[in-house]
Amino acid sequence: NELRAALGDASLDEVIALGIHGVSAKTVRQLREVNPDFTVDDLVQCAIHGVDANFARALGDMGYSDLSSDDLVALTIHGVNLATIDKLREAGLTDLTTEDLVALTIHGVDSEFIANLGQLGFAGLSPHELTAMSIHDVSPEYVAELRAAGLGDLAADEWLALRIHGVDADFVRQMRELGLDELNADRLVALRAHDVDADFFSELAAMGLIDLPEKAPAEA
């Protein structure tokens, strides 16, 4: 029949498997145009997960050639579409692998997220850095708040370390009020990681071990 003709040298069991999963002869031809090496198992997996042959062909036109069935399934089930790829390319991510596309999409890294970070001076971040910043909620708001508290320009890995260890704007302000002006990301992370906070300094001061700066009187 037509399906067997499209498959070539396929066994009856393979033809039955394709039929069970609704794989037509047309779909076989279209998907094998994308990757001639697709086996019956590949075709079945694509069918089970709703891989669209037109989508697969369009990916080839965008430079994603010889995609495996695993690639196509991952892109499909995680909602990566052609518009997603176009917008990420417009945002400057022009050389993304399928793994990059899936990771960015899963973790909500879109063109708006990238643009907002760009407005804060973050340029040329890698897909891995962008994904990590999204996973750990290093948002544009977080960066702006810490900069307002006195932190300057930091590298992406420094912002990640600060966020992972729970350094927020209030903590930075408290440390500055204690006279700790030479604070960098490493010192802030070390202070936070070891629970060295304002209360700790107050206890040391009460024991006479350190002197704390006097607070300015509140304005009437």
Backbone as CSV, one residue per row, in Angstrom:
resi,resn,N_x,N_y,N_z,CA_x,CA_y,CA_z,C_x,C_y,C_z
1,ASN,0.840,-1.200,0.000,0.000,0.000,0.000,0.876,1.252,0.000
2,GLU,0.224,2.416,0.057,0.946,3.694,-0.048,1.944,3.883,1.086
3,LEU,1.531,3.513,2.318,2.414,3.674,3.463,3.653,2.810,3.315
4,ARG,3.440,1.567,2.898,4.583,0.650,2.742,5.505,1.142,1.639
5,ALA,4.915,1.718,0.603,5.736,2.254,-0.480,6.601,3.416,0.006
6,ALA,6.027,4.246,0.879,6.778,5.384,1.408,7.911,4.930,2.329
7,LEU,7.710,3.814,3.005,8.694,3.315,3.949,9.829,2.553,3.290
8,GLY,9.552,1.981,2.135,10.574,1.168,1.503,10.597,-0.214,2.120
9,ASP,11.746,-0.611,2.599,11.927,-1.956,3.140,11.511,-1.988,4.612
10,ALA,10.202,-1.990,4.866,9.678,-2.008,6.233,8.938,-3.311,6.468
11,SER,9.002,-3.758,7.717,8.298,-4.989,8.050,6.816,-4.698,8.269
12,LEU,6.040,-5.759,8.299,4.611,-5.601,8.534,4.362,-5.013,9.927
13,ASP,5.148,-5.454,10.913,4.983,-4.920,12.272,5.242,-3.421,12.314
14,GLU,6.223,-2.956,11.550,6.518,-1.524,11.521,5.386,-0.747,10.865
15,VAL,4.842,-1.292,9.808,3.708,-0.644,9.139,2.520,-0.557,10.096
16,ILE,2.281,-1.629,10.838,1.171,-1.647,11.804,1.399,-0.591,12.887
17,ALA,2.647,-0.485,13.384,2.961,0.502,14.428,2.683,1.918,13.946
18,LEU,3.063,2.204,12.718,2.795,3.526,12.154,1.297,3.771,12.001
19,GLY,0.611,2.742,11.556,-0.836,2.884,11.404,-1.539,3.130,12.725
20,ILE,-1.109,2.427,13.763,-1.705,2.596,15.097,-1.584,4.045,15.564
21,HIS,-0.457,4.671,15.257,-0.205,6.031,15.724,-0.576,7.098,14.686
22,GLY,-1.258,6.690,13.655,-1.784,7.651,12.697,-0.755,8.295,11.803
23,VAL,0.345,7.613,11.557,1.382,8.166,10.688,1.042,7.815,9.245
24,SER,0.813,8.840,8.454,0.434,8.622,7.064,1.662,8.535,6.169
25,ALA,1.444,8.076,4.949,2.539,8.017,3.982,3.084,9.415,3.704
26,LYS,2.196,10.404,3.658,2.620,11.790,3.425,3.539,12.262,4.553
27,THR,3.180,11.947,5.796,4.002,12.354,6.941,5.365,11.677,6.894
28,VAL,5.379,10.393,6.525,6.650,9.679,6.398,7.551,10.389,5.403
29,ARG,7.007,10.729,4.232,7.810,11.388,3.202,8.312,12.744,3.687
30,GLN,7.431,13.515,4.335,7.808,14.854,4.784,8.900,14.810,5.845
31,LEU,8.741,13.908,6.811,9.735,13.838,7.876,11.062,13.276,7.375
32,ARG,11.001,12.381,6.411,12.248,11.854,5.871,12.929,12.845,4.941
33,GLU,12.191,13.843,4.481,12.829,14.947,3.765,13.673,15.770,4.738
34,VAL,13.206,15.849,5.975,13.947,16.564,7.018,15.170,15.768,7.436
35,ASN,14.975,14.472,7.637,16.080,13.596,8.020,15.849,12.225,7.389
36,PRO,16.592,11.935,6.325,16.405,10.664,5.614,16.679,9.432,6.461
37,ASP,17.359,9.611,7.570,17.739,8.473,8.399,16.700,8.136,9.463
38,PHE,15.575,8.835,9.475,14.546,8.537,10.464,14.082,7.091,10.342
39,THR,14.112,6.397,11.468,13.613,5.025,11.522,12.114,5.045,11.803
40,VAL,11.520,3.887,11.806,10.100,3.799,12.154,9.888,4.278,13.584
41,ASP,10.785,3.913,14.476,10.676,4.384,15.861,10.710,5.912,15.931
42,ASP,11.582,6.533,15.152,11.647,7.998,15.112,10.312,8.580,14.649
43,LEU,9.765,8.001,13.604,8.501,8.480,13.038,7.366,8.332,14.043
44,VAL,7.359,7.224,14.758,6.320,6.996,15.769,6.441,8.007,16.902
45,GLN,7.670,8.254,17.357,7.868,9.237,18.426,7.396,10.624,18.002
46,CYS,7.708,10.993,16.791,7.259,12.289,16.273,5.734,12.363,16.255
47,ALA,5.102,11.273,15.851,3.645,11.249,15.783,3.025,11.329,17.174
48,ILE,3.567,10.576,18.114,3.036,10.557,19.480,3.066,11.954,20.103
49,HIS,4.132,12.705,19.830,4.314,14.006,20.472,3.884,15.180,19.592
50,GLY,3.224,14.874,18.495,2.635,15.943,17.699,3.617,16.783,16.912
51,VAL,4.742,16.210,16.513,5.699,16.961,15.704,5.097,17.223,14.331
52,ASP,5.078,18.481,13.960,4.509,18.877,12.678,5.605,18.870,11.612
53,ALA,5.335,18.187,10.508,6.348,18.076,9.462,6.671,19.432,8.845
54,ASN,5.682,20.301,8.729,5.935,21.639,8.188,6.867,22.433,9.109
55,PHE,6.666,22.275,10.426,7.542,22.916,11.409,8.958,22.388,11.247
56,ALA,9.094,21.092,11.090,10.418,20.484,10.936,11.117,21.006,9.688
57,ARG,10.370,21.138,8.589,10.957,21.662,7.353,11.367,23.121,7.510
58,ALA,10.516,23.900,8.179,10.819,25.318,8.398,12.080,25.487,9.245
59,LEU,12.268,24.594,10.208,13.490,24.636,11.015,14.722,24.416,10.128
60,GLY,14.593,23.498,9.190,15.689,23.265,8.252,16.019,24.518,7.462
61,ASP,14.983,25.261,7.059,15.188,26.512,6.318,15.878,27.567,7.183
62,MET,15.735,27.442,8.512,16.362,28.399,9.432,17.769,27.970,9.834
63,GLY,18.234,26.866,9.250,19.596,26.424,9.522,19.714,25.221,10.431
64,TYR,18.573,24.738,10.927,18.599,23.564,11.810,18.392,22.311,10.962
65,SER,19.473,21.821,10.404,19.386,20.658,9.518,19.743,19.386,10.265
66,ASP,19.299,18.272,9.715,19.608,16.945,10.273,19.219,16.832,11.751
67,LEU,18.071,17.379,12.096,17.599,17.267,13.470,17.167,15.837,13.753
68,SER,17.445,15.389,14.967,17.002,14.060,15.365,15.552,14.115,15.802
69,SER,14.936,12.954,15.933,13.565,12.925,16.423,13.505,13.452,17.855
70,ASP,14.549,13.184,18.650,14.598,13.713,20.019,14.598,15.242,20.014
71,ASP,15.352,15.848,19.081,15.368,17.310,18.962,13.975,17.843,18.650
72,LEU,13.337,17.258,17.668,12.020,17.727,17.233,10.966,17.539,18.323
73,VAL,11.042,16.419,19.010,10.088,16.164,20.099,10.298,17.166,21.221
74,ALA,11.555,17.407,21.607,11.839,18.348,22.696,11.351,19.750,22.348
75,LEU,11.623,20.196,21.137,11.174,21.523,20.710,9.651,21.611,20.741
76,THR,8.993,20.554,20.292,7.532,20.566,20.207,6.876,20.554,21.579
77,ILE,7.300,19.650,22.450,6.606,19.510,23.733,6.862,20.697,24.657
78,HIS,7.957,21.443,24.415,8.246,22.597,25.252,7.795,23.916,24.620
79,GLY,7.082,23.810,23.512,6.459,24.998,22.939,7.391,25.930,22.194
80,VAL,8.531,25.421,21.731,9.417,26.259,20.922,8.846,26.321,19.504
81,ASN,8.537,27.517,19.055,7.999,27.662,17.709,8.870,28.610,16.887
82,LEU,8.481,28.815,15.643,9.300,29.654,14.763,9.355,31.094,15.253
83,ALA,8.250,31.582,15.812,8.230,32.952,16.339,9.198,33.089,17.510
84,THR,9.269,32.053,18.348,10.219,32.057,19.469,11.645,32.253,18.960
85,ILE,11.995,31.483,17.948,13.360,31.547,17.416,13.624,32.908,16.791
86,ASP,12.659,33.429,16.018,12.817,34.746,15.377,13.053,35.840,16.413
87,LYS,12.263,35.826,17.492,12.380,36.875,18.514,13.706,36.788,19.265
88,LEU,14.149,35.567,19.542,15.446,35.413,20.210,16.579,35.870,19.296
89,ARG,16.453,35.628,18.019,17.480,36.095,17.086,17.481,37.615,17.013
90,GLU,16.302,38.210,17.012,16.214,39.673,17.006,16.834,40.271,18.274
91,ALA,16.782,39.495,19.371,17.361,39.951,20.637,18.868,39.736,20.695
92,GLY,19.443,39.158,19.634,20.888,38.991,19.557,21.395,37.579,19.699
93,LEU,20.503,36.628,19.960,20.915,35.228,20.108,20.741,34.527,18.764
94,THR,21.790,34.575,17.974,21.676,34.125,16.587,22.244,32.734,16.335
95,ASP,22.910,32.167,17.314,23.574,30.875,17.082,23.190,29.884,18.173
96,LEU,21.898,29.658,18.316,21.394,28.803,19.389,21.252,27.361,18.931
97,THR,21.642,26.440,19.796,21.399,25.033,19.535,19.956,24.700,19.932
98,THR,19.499,23.523,19.564,18.161,23.117,19.987,18.088,23.002,21.507
99,GLU,19.192,22.558,22.121,19.222,22.480,23.590,19.090,23.873,24.209
100,ASP,19.756,24.863,23.607,19.626,26.246,24.077,18.179,26.713,23.979
101,LEU,17.554,26.456,22.834,16.181,26.897,22.611,15.232,26.305,23.642
102,VAL,15.403,25.030,23.921,14.534,24.361,24.901,14.766,24.938,26.289
103,ALA,16.027,25.086,26.690,16.332,25.593,28.034,15.811,27.017,28.220
104,LEU,16.038,27.871,27.238,15.574,29.256,27.330,14.056,29.316,27.443
105,THR,13.372,28.501,26.654,11.910,28.507,26.670,11.369,27.962,27.984
106,ILE,11.922,26.858,28.454,11.464,26.257,29.711,11.555,27.268,30.853
107,HIS,12.627,28.050,30.871,12.885,28.943,31.996,12.435,30.381,31.750
108,GLY,11.639,30.575,30.718,10.994,31.863,30.525,11.892,32.979,30.037
109,VAL,13.001,32.637,29.405,13.869,33.677,28.845,13.335,34.040,27.462
110,ASP,12.774,35.227,27.367,12.248,35.673,26.081,12.891,37.003,25.702
111,SER,12.462,37.553,24.580,13.076,38.790,24.085,12.864,39.944,25.060
112,GLU,11.742,39.960,25.770,11.483,41.038,26.732,12.452,40.958,27.908
113,PHE,12.669,39.741,28.416,13.615,39.538,29.521,15.005,39.994,29.112
114,ILE,15.424,39.639,27.916,16.748,40.010,27.425,16.846,41.520,27.239
115,ALA,15.786,42.133,26.692,15.793,43.585,26.472,15.861,44.344,27.783
116,ASN,15.125,43.872,28.796,15.134,44.543,30.096,16.519,44.489,30.742
117,LEU,17.171,43.339,30.615,18.537,43.238,31.131,19.482,44.121,30.322
118,GLY,19.242,44.196,29.034,20.075,45.050,28.184,20.005,46.504,28.587
119,GLN,18.830,46.964,29.017,18.677,48.346,29.452,19.488,48.640,30.705
120,LEU,19.842,47.587,31.448,20.656,47.740,32.652,22.146,47.547,32.371
121,GLY,22.469,47.403,31.087,23.879,47.293,30.715,24.386,45.890,30.473
122,PHE,23.496,44.896,30.569,23.918,43.521,30.313,23.852,43.252,28.820
123,ALA,25.001,43.040,28.226,25.057,42.751,26.796,25.923,41.515,26.568
124,GLY,25.565,40.758,25.547,26.379,39.609,25.179,26.331,38.447,26.139
125,LEU,25.254,38.355,26.945,25.140,37.214,27.857,24.908,35.941,27.060
126,SER,25.517,34.860,27.512,25.369,33.577,26.831,24.010,32.968,27.166
127,PRO,23.549,32.016,26.369,22.299,31.323,26.703,22.344,30.707,28.098
128,HIS,23.501,30.160,28.477,23.632,29.564,29.815,23.468,30.625,30.902
129,GLU,24.097,31.787,30.721,23.987,32.860,31.710,22.557,33.374,31.806
130,LEU,21.911,33.546,30.674,20.527,34.018,30.674,19.610,33.017,31.373
131,THR,19.820,31.744,31.091,18.995,30.714,31.718,19.218,30.706,33.229
132,ALA,20.476,30.788,33.651,20.783,30.794,35.082,20.168,32.008,35.774
133,MET,20.225,33.162,35.134,19.661,34.374,35.732,18.149,34.256,35.884
134,SER,17.514,33.632,34.925,16.074,33.434,35.029,15.729,32.403,36.098
135,ILE,16.461,31.299,36.135,16.216,30.242,37.130,16.306,30.801,38.542
136,HIS,17.307,31.645,38.787,17.549,32.154,40.133,16.908,33.516,40.374
137,ASP,16.063,33.925,39.431,15.286,35.162,39.573,16.178,36.386,39.732
138,VAL,17.251,36.433,38.958,18.036,37.662,38.877,17.328,38.548,37.858
139,SER,16.298,39.198,38.322,15.433,39.989,37.455,15.976,41.404,37.298
140,PRO,15.521,42.139,36.301,15.912,43.544,36.179,15.576,44.345,37.441
141,GLU,14.467,43.999,38.090,14.075,44.695,39.321,15.091,44.441,40.433
142,TYR,15.528,43.198,40.559,16.511,42.843,41.587,17.814,43.616,41.375
143,VAL,18.288,43.634,40.132,19.530,44.341,39.823,19.392,45.828,40.132
144,ALA,18.267,46.417,39.735,18.056,47.849,39.967,18.023,48.173,41.461
145,GLU,17.397,47.316,42.253,17.303,47.555,43.700,18.681,47.518,44.364
146,LEU,19.507,46.553,43.975,20.830,46.463,44.582,21.740,47.595,44.114
147,ARG,21.574,48.016,42.892,22.356,49.167,42.430,21.951,50.424,43.193
148,ALA,20.661,50.565,43.449,20.191,51.719,44.223,20.731,51.682,45.648
149,ALA,21.015,50.467,46.147,21.563,50.322,47.496,23.068,50.554,47.542
150,GLY,23.683,50.762,46.385,25.100,51.112,46.374,26.021,50.200,45.599
151,LEU,25.492,49.109,45.047,26.354,48.226,44.257,26.487,48.762,42.842
152,GLY,27.681,48.612,42.306,27.915,49.103,40.956,27.733,48.016,39.918
153,ASP,28.541,48.103,38.880,28.464,47.130,37.794,29.131,45.829,38.217
154,LEU,28.410,44.744,38.069,28.929,43.423,38.417,28.772,42.484,37.232
155,ALA,29.557,41.433,37.234,29.438,40.406,36.202,28.222,39.528,36.481
156,ALA,27.775,38.836,35.467,26.584,37.995,35.602,26.752,36.965,36.714
157,ASP,27.940,36.346,36.815,28.134,35.323,37.847,28.105,35.925,39.250
158,GLU,28.478,37.190,39.390,28.417,37.845,40.695,26.966,38.114,41.098
159,TRP,26.152,38.562,40.148,24.728,38.754,40.439,24.077,37.432,40.824
160,LEU,24.475,36.384,40.148,23.921,35.064,40.468,24.295,34.647,41.882
161,ALA,25.561,34.843,42.246,26.009,34.469,43.589,25.263,35.252,44.657
162,LEU,25.068,36.546,44.432,24.339,37.375,45.388,22.911,36.873,45.570
163,ARG,22.247,36.571,44.460,20.857,36.127,44.522,20.745,34.755,45.187
164,ILE,21.626,33.846,44.811,21.584,32.481,45.355,21.757,32.491,46.869
165,HIS,22.594,33.407,47.367,22.876,33.449,48.803,21.972,34.423,49.559
166,GLY,20.964,34.956,48.880,19.963,35.756,49.568,20.376,37.165,49.922
167,VAL,21.345,37.713,49.201,21.743,39.104,49.433,20.726,40.010,48.748
168,ASP,20.030,40.832,49.547,19.065,41.765,48.970,19.452,43.194,49.299
169,ALA,18.657,44.132,48.820,18.982,45.547,48.996,19.016,45.937,50.466
170,ASP,18.107,45.400,51.272,18.084,45.718,52.703,19.381,45.292,53.378
171,PHE,19.861,44.105,53.021,21.111,43.606,53.618,22.281,44.518,53.252
172,VAL,22.341,44.925,51.984,23.427,45.810,51.545,23.377,47.125,52.312
173,ARG,22.194,47.705,52.459,22.060,48.967,53.197,22.467,48.803,54.663
174,GLN,22.059,47.700,55.282,22.423,47.458,56.680,23.940,47.396,56.854
175,MET,24.612,46.705,55.932,26.063,46.596,56.030,26.729,47.961,55.833
176,ARG,26.195,48.769,54.963,26.771,50.104,54.741,26.540,51.000,55.957
177,GLU,25.382,50.850,56.577,25.101,51.635,57.785,26.045,51.272,58.927
178,LEU,26.608,50.067,58.864,27.567,49.632,59.877,28.988,50.107,59.572
179,GLY,29.114,50.858,58.495,30.422,51.387,58.134,31.216,50.516,57.197
180,LEU,30.595,49.470,56.694,31.292,48.572,55.759,31.106,49.102,54.344
181,ASP,31.982,50.000,53.953,31.825,50.662,52.662,32.495,49.898,51.520
182,GLU,33.580,49.184,51.825,34.317,48.487,50.769,33.721,47.092,50.563
183,LEU,32.489,47.085,50.125,31.786,45.817,49.930,31.777,45.449,48.446
184,ASN,32.218,44.245,48.159,32.063,43.718,46.801,31.188,42.473,46.877
185,ALA,30.936,41.876,45.744,30.028,40.723,45.705,30.546,39.572,46.569
186,ASP,31.846,39.288,46.493,32.408,38.173,47.272,32.230,38.390,48.775
187,ARG,32.463,39.621,49.241,32.336,39.899,50.667,30.880,39.831,51.120
188,LEU,30.005,40.348,50.311,28.585,40.287,50.660,28.101,38.845,50.741
189,VAL,28.528,38.033,49.787,28.147,36.621,49.799,28.708,35.931,51.034
190,ALA,29.965,36.219,51.377,30.581,35.599,52.552,29.850,36.012,53.833
191,LEU,29.509,37.284,53.953,28.781,37.761,55.125,27.432,37.054,55.248
192,ARG,26.722,37.011,54.125,25.383,36.410,54.145,25.450,34.909,54.394
193,ALA,26.395,34.264,53.765,26.502,32.804,53.875,26.796,32.368,55.307
194,HIS,27.488,33.234,56.067,27.873,32.871,57.434,27.029,33.599,58.480
195,ASP,25.866,34.101,58.039,24.909,34.744,58.956,25.515,35.919,59.717
196,VAL,26.420,36.626,59.076,26.981,37.834,59.687,26.089,38.994,59.278
197,ASP,25.154,39.347,60.163,24.196,40.405,59.854,24.300,41.530,60.873
198,ALA,23.368,42.462,60.825,23.403,43.613,61.730,23.310,43.174,63.189
199,ASP,22.519,42.164,63.477,22.396,41.673,64.852,23.732,41.134,65.362
200,PHE,24.453,40.447,64.503,25.764,39.901,64.887,26.724,41.028,65.273
201,PHE,26.746,42.088,64.466,27.603,43.224,64.772,27.169,43.900,66.074
202,SER,25.856,43.979,66.309,25.361,44.588,67.547,25.804,43.791,68.757
203,GLU,25.794,42.467,68.636,26.240,41.616,69.742,27.726,41.824,70.027
204,LEU,28.516,41.941,68.969,29.946,42.190,69.159,30.174,43.543,69.825
205,ALA,29.382,44.530,69.418,29.515,45.861,70.009,29.126,45.833,71.480
206,ALA,28.070,45.092,71.815,27.624,44.991,73.212,28.683,44.333,74.080
207,MET,29.499,43.479,73.484,30.571,42.815,74.222,31.843,43.676,74.269
208,GLY,31.786,44.828,73.635,32.942,45.718,73.629,34.031,45.329,72.670
209,LEU,33.698,44.458,71.737,34.722,43.970,70.811,34.898,44.874,69.592
210,ILE,33.852,45.611,69.233,33.941,46.530,68.103,33.181,47.798,68.438
211,ASP,33.472,48.849,67.690,32.720,50.094,67.801,31.877,50.264,66.550
212,LEU,30.615,50.536,66.750,29.714,50.767,65.629,29.587,52.260,65.381
213,PRO,29.434,52.665,64.155,29.245,54.092,63.868,27.944,54.585,64.472
214,GLU,27.979,55.836,64.945,26.757,56.407,65.510,25.793,56.739,64.392
215,LYS,24.526,56.427,64.645,23.507,56.732,63.643,23.175,58.211,63.704
216,ALA,22.969,58.789,62.560,22.588,60.188,62.498,21.229,60.363,63.135
217,PRO,21.018,61.447,63.902,19.704,61.655,64.518,18.620,61.818,63.465
218,ALA,17.455,61.282,63.759,16.350,61.372,62.806,15.897,62.819,62.689
219,GLU,15.535,63.224,61.491,15.056,64.586,61.275,13.682,64.762,61.892
220,ALA,13.468,65.940,62.445,12.153,66.216,63.073,11.090,66.319,62.018
